[in-house]
Amino acid sequence: MANPDYPLPRFHFRVTFDSTVINCNEVTGLNTTLDVIEYRDGASVEFSTQKMSGLRKFGDIVVKKGVFQDHTEYWDWYNAVQMNDPVRKTITIELLDEQHAAIMTWVLKNAWPSKVENPDLKSDASEVAVETITIVHEGLSLA
């Protein structure tokens, strides 16, 4: 169990969709914002606007993972997307403790891949081939 007196490290995590665990090395974009609506009626004695909350917006999730032979889950999902009819899935992103148990869990609703970037290839690089997947979604919650 994590020590509650220390902040959680960010390097041990798991990404899952359906029952498939995607072993990746980076996840970014876990953010949400609220639009701000400004309003002022003409008879207001205040010469400023009121601020109200508007629509909630969610950032795109970017997942980076090493390329493995025959690991084509994201490509298969991406290729299943048809015009105005994407295959929507629930994605779970879990921050894990030393025993690999989830400490924090983020859930993405109605997610689908909008972009897949293949790795750059370079003959003199000593690096792992990494692909990047951009996922759009309609809801981010902390479970």
C-alpha positions as CSV (number, residue, x, y, z in Angstrom):
1,M,0.0,0.0,0.0
2,A,1.2,3.5,-0.8
3,N,2.4,5.7,2.0
4,P,-0.2,8.5,2.3
5,D,2.5,11.0,3.4
6,Y,4.2,10.9,0.0
7,P,2.9,11.8,-3.5
8,L,2.4,9.0,-5.9
9,P,5.0,8.2,-8.5
10,R,3.8,8.3,-12.1
11,F,5.9,5.6,-13.7
12,H,3.9,2.4,-12.9
13,F,0.5,2.3,-14.7
14,R,-1.7,0.2,-16.9
15,V,-4.0,1.0,-19.9
16,T,-6.9,-1.3,-20.7
17,F,-9.6,-1.4,-23.2
18,D,-12.1,-4.3,-23.5
19,S,-10.0,-6.9,-21.7
20,T,-6.8,-6.0,-23.6
21,V,-3.9,-4.5,-21.6
22,I,-1.8,-2.2,-23.7
23,N,1.8,-2.1,-22.4
24,C,2.8,1.5,-23.1
25,N,5.5,3.8,-21.9
26,E,3.6,7.2,-21.9
27,V,0.1,8.5,-21.5
28,T,-0.7,12.2,-21.7
29,G,-3.8,14.4,-22.0
30,L,-5.7,13.3,-18.9
31,N,-7.4,16.7,-18.6
32,T,-10.8,18.3,-18.6
33,T,-11.9,22.0,-18.7
34,L,-15.1,23.9,-18.3
35,D,-16.1,26.6,-20.7
36,V,-16.7,29.9,-18.9
37,I,-19.9,31.8,-19.9
38,E,-19.8,35.5,-19.2
39,Y,-23.2,37.3,-18.9
40,R,-24.3,40.7,-17.8
41,D,-27.8,42.1,-17.9
42,G,-28.3,45.7,-18.9
43,A,-29.8,46.8,-15.6
44,S,-27.0,45.3,-13.5
45,V,-25.5,47.8,-11.0
46,E,-22.2,46.0,-11.4
47,F,-20.1,47.1,-14.4
48,S,-18.7,43.6,-14.9
49,T,-20.0,40.2,-16.0
50,Q,-21.1,37.2,-14.0
51,K,-19.1,34.0,-14.8
52,M,-21.0,30.8,-15.1
53,S,-19.9,27.3,-16.0
54,G,-20.6,26.0,-19.4
55,L,-19.8,22.9,-21.4
56,R,-17.2,20.4,-20.2
57,K,-14.4,19.6,-22.6
58,F,-12.0,16.7,-22.6
59,G,-8.5,16.7,-23.9
60,D,-7.3,14.1,-26.4
61,I,-5.4,11.2,-24.8
62,V,-2.0,10.4,-26.4
63,V,-0.6,6.9,-25.8
64,K,3.0,6.0,-26.8
65,K,4.0,2.4,-26.9
66,G,6.7,0.2,-28.2
67,V,6.1,-1.6,-31.5
68,F,5.9,-5.4,-31.1
69,Q,5.4,-7.9,-33.9
70,D,1.8,-9.1,-34.0
71,H,0.6,-6.6,-31.4
72,T,-1.9,-4.7,-33.6
73,E,-4.8,-4.1,-31.3
74,Y,-4.7,-0.3,-31.8
75,W,-4.4,-0.6,-35.6
76,D,-7.3,-3.1,-35.7
77,W,-9.4,-0.7,-33.7
78,Y,-8.4,2.3,-35.8
79,N,-9.1,0.4,-39.0
80,A,-12.6,-0.5,-37.7
81,V,-13.6,3.2,-37.5
82,Q,-16.0,4.0,-40.3
83,M,-17.3,7.4,-41.4
84,N,-19.4,8.8,-38.5
85,D,-19.5,5.4,-36.9
86,P,-16.4,4.8,-34.8
87,V,-16.2,1.7,-32.6
88,R,-16.4,3.3,-29.2
89,K,-14.9,1.7,-26.2
90,T,-14.3,2.3,-22.5
91,I,-10.6,2.8,-21.6
92,T,-9.3,2.4,-18.1
93,I,-6.0,4.0,-17.1
94,E,-4.7,2.9,-13.7
95,L,-1.9,4.2,-11.5
96,L,-0.4,1.2,-9.7
97,D,1.4,0.6,-6.5
98,E,4.3,-1.8,-5.8
99,Q,2.0,-4.8,-5.7
100,H,0.5,-3.8,-9.1
101,A,-2.8,-2.8,-7.5
102,A,-4.7,0.2,-8.8
103,I,-4.3,3.3,-6.5
104,M,-6.1,5.7,-8.9
105,T,-8.2,4.9,-11.9
106,W,-9.3,7.2,-14.7
107,V,-12.1,6.0,-17.0
108,L,-12.6,7.3,-20.6
109,K,-16.1,7.0,-22.0
110,N,-17.0,6.5,-25.7
111,A,-13.3,6.5,-26.7
112,W,-12.0,5.8,-30.2
113,P,-8.6,6.3,-32.0
114,S,-8.4,9.3,-34.2
115,K,-4.8,9.1,-35.2
116,V,-2.0,6.5,-35.3
117,E,1.6,7.7,-35.9
118,N,4.2,5.2,-36.9
119,P,7.7,5.3,-35.5
120,D,10.4,7.3,-37.3
121,L,13.0,5.0,-38.7
122,K,16.7,5.8,-38.6
123,S,19.6,3.5,-39.5
124,D,22.0,4.8,-36.8
125,A,19.6,5.1,-33.9
126,S,19.8,2.8,-30.8
127,E,16.2,3.3,-29.7
128,V,13.0,1.3,-29.5
129,A,10.5,1.8,-32.3
130,V,7.6,3.7,-30.7
131,E,4.1,4.3,-32.1
132,T,1.8,7.1,-31.0
133,I,-2.0,6.7,-30.8
134,T,-4.3,9.7,-30.2
135,I,-7.6,8.8,-28.6
136,V,-10.7,11.1,-28.4
137,H,-13.4,10.5,-25.9
138,E,-16.6,11.9,-24.5
139,G,-16.0,11.7,-20.7
140,L,-13.2,11.5,-18.2
141,S,-14.0,10.4,-14.7
142,L,-12.0,9.4,-11.6
143,A,-13.2,6.0,-10.4
